[in-house]
Amino acid sequence: MLKFEKTLPVGLQLYSVRDYASKDFKATMQKVKEIGYDYVEPAGLYGIPADEFRAVLDEVGLTAICAHVPYAEMVADIDKVIGDYTTLGVKYIAVPYLGDADRPGAANFDTVLANIKKIGEKFAENGITLLYHNHDFEFVKMPDGRYGLDYMYETIDASILQTELDCCWVKVAGEDPAEYVKKYANRCPVVHLKDFTGEKSQNMYNLIGLKESAKVTSTFEFRPVGYGKQDVPTILRAAIASGAEYLVVEQDNPVEQTSLEAVEMSRKYLASLGF
């Protein structure tokens, strides 16, 4: 049996159970706690005021450590974002996704970087650290040969922007997730654990829930952590060695289980390793 001398706290990205949480938030949070998660990462508040959202988490015994907030929302009203998520008590807020026009290689990318820098500075003034949550499209090569993801982190200082490396998308991009976590040692406070089977395909982004009705013909499928092709123990060792503070389980779309069953399988797998 694998043994780890040190472990890390495990949280759940609530996007994973959005189908339940959007219908009955409190009951879903109770189930998340029962499954064995002590920490959560919200991705939206389901129309619930921030103080009420926090009250439910407190009552159930969950702590929000980070939140995914759309880039456009941060740009539009950063003061509201800071107010809401300070109420939740998060240490981190992550840019979760960039649309086509805002990604590395797009004409607007320099403007996006400038805005991210300003957002990170404003967050830092308020005791919050800005993170960036990657997909695979940040691994496009910039004119100087660097990946867009690396270009971003080398352009914006670590005191302003840190990483939330999503190990699934790093692997899909053709890179080694554990090595990428090590590359950003002491800049990777939150590491996303996500497993999958199959290979990169044109329409795999339909599976992350952006286009719920789109037909998917890809062999790419998300899986509970430990049930796909990821070398999870090696990623865990890299996260520990690189100074990560939290591991966050995320599964964008379940295949053979309900979303709650899938995140429970992930939690049990990590518990079997001592986490």
Summary of the structure (lengths in Angstrom):
residues: 275
radius of gyration: 17.6
end to end distance: 13.5
largest distance: 51.0
contacts: 909
relative contact order: 0.15
helix: 44%
strand: 15%
